[in-house]
Amino acid sequence: MILNVVLQHKAEEIRTHDCAVDKIIELNGDDYSMLYQDLYSEYPYIKENSAWMQTDENNVSHCLLVLCEGMDDGILIYSAGYDYPRYSAFVPHARQIATAYNLPFSPNRLAQILDRALEWIGNIESGGELYNTLVEQLHMSDEEISAAGFDSLSDYFYDPEENFNMELK
């Protein structure tokens, strides 16, 4: 068995840091090779994601995992808000790890995305229009709409008694 790993010379200890893989992107072979060979340059896909690559209050760094088409290994990137891989780590078998954890988004990042999407919908629609979008397009139940913080829409919630009375007439 052969492993592709990073070996350190005369390391006193193995130092690790908690990292959350919040997003995975896949590059073609040429772009991945360029990143692999040049970690000092700025890349557009890092710039697009740099705003959320920060360390949170629990000292967890939120990272981007970069994979290459047809390869198993990957590169974990923590830009700390910069447009280049300020910190990086080679991750053997990254594709299998991502598949095992059902990524491309960590639960925290997915929650952030969903919160922002719901907030955006709430800003462009209101009242019955917003309720109909949540129910018809996102297939949300009244309980889910309420749990998402749209309490002001309770006037639009489905009333089974009302529907029953309409059918009897």
N, C-alpha and C positions, 0 to 999 in steps of 0.2 A: 504494500500500500504506500502511495506517495501523497504527502500533504504539501500544499503550497502555503507556507507560513512566513511570518516575519520573526527572525531570530535576533535576539539582542545580545551583544557582546558584553560579557562580565556584568550583567545586570545584578544589582543588589537584591532586588525583589521584583515581583510582577505587580505593576501598578495598573489598576483598572479604574474606570469611571462609569457611573450609571448613565446610559444613553437610551433614549427612546427613539425608535425608528418611526417617525411620524409620516414619512412619505417615501415611496420607492419610485425611482425613474429608471427606465431602461434605455441605454444608448446603443447606437450601432457600433460596430467594431472599431471604426476609425476614431470616432469621438471618445470612446472608452479608452482606447490606446493613448490618445492625446492626454487625457486626464491622468491615466496611470503613470505616464512618463513626465508629466509636468504639473505638480501640485501647487506651484506658485502663481499660476495664471488665473485670471478672472474668467468665469464661464457664465453664459446667459442663464442656464438652468439653475445655477447657484444664486445668481442675482434675483431671479424670480422667486426664490424660496428663502432668501436670507433673512427676511423680516421676522419669521417665526423661529429661526434657529437660534434659540437663546437657552440659558440655563434657568430653570425655574426655582421657586422657593425651597424645593426639596433637593436641590443640587443635582437635578437630572437635566442633562443636556439633550435638547430636542434636535434630532439629526435627520439627514437625508441619506438614504441608501441608494447607491448607484450600481446598477447591474449592466451587464453587456449581453446583447442578444446571443444566445447559444452558449453562454458560459455560466458556470455555477458560482464562481467567486464574485465578490463585490467590494466596493469601497464605501465605507461609512464616512460621511462628511458632517462636520460641525463647523459652520462658518462664523459663528458668534456675531452675526449681523453683517459680515463682510461679503464681498462678491467672489471670494476665492475660498478654497478649502483650508481655512485657518488651522483646523485640526482634522486629521484623517486617520483612518485605520483600515488596513486590509482585512477583509472578512472571508475566510475560506468557507465554501459551501453556503454562501449567503442566500442563494436562491432556495435551497432546501429549507433553510431556517425560516425564510419569509413565508414559504408555502406551509410549513408546519404551524406557524402562528397566524396563518390566514391574513397576512398583511396585503394591501399596500398602505393601510393607514393604521396607526395605533388607536386604541379606543379613545384616548384623550384628544388626538388630532381629529378623529372622525366626529367627536362631539363638538369640537370647535367649528368645524366646517358646517355641520348641521345647524348649530346655533346661528351662525352668520347667515346661512341660507334662509332660515326661517325669519330672521330679523329683516333681511332684504325683502322677502315677500311681504312681510308686515308693513314695510315702508312704502311699497308701491300699490298695495291693495288694502282695503279696509272693509269692515262690516260683512255683509252677505257675500260680497265678491271674494274676500279673503277666506271666509269659511268654505265656500264652494271650491276654491283652489286647493285648500288643505285636504278636503274630503275627496274630491274627484281626481285631482292630479297626484297627490301624495298618498291617497287611500288611508288617511288618518282617521281614527275613531274619535268620538267626542272626548273620551278619557285621555287620549294622546294629545289632543288639541289643548285640553286643560292643563295637562302635565307640562306642555311646552310653554306655558305662560300666557296663553291667549284667553285669559279669563273673561275678557270683554266680549268674547264671542258666544258666551253661554246662552244668550237670547236666541241663537240660531241652532242650538243643539237639537238633535232629533228627539221628538217626544212620541213614543210608541202609542200612547193613548190618543193623541191627536190624529195619527194615521188610522187607527182603528175606527174612530168616530167618523172619519171621512169616508171609509169604505162602507159603513153601515147606511149612509144616506142614500 
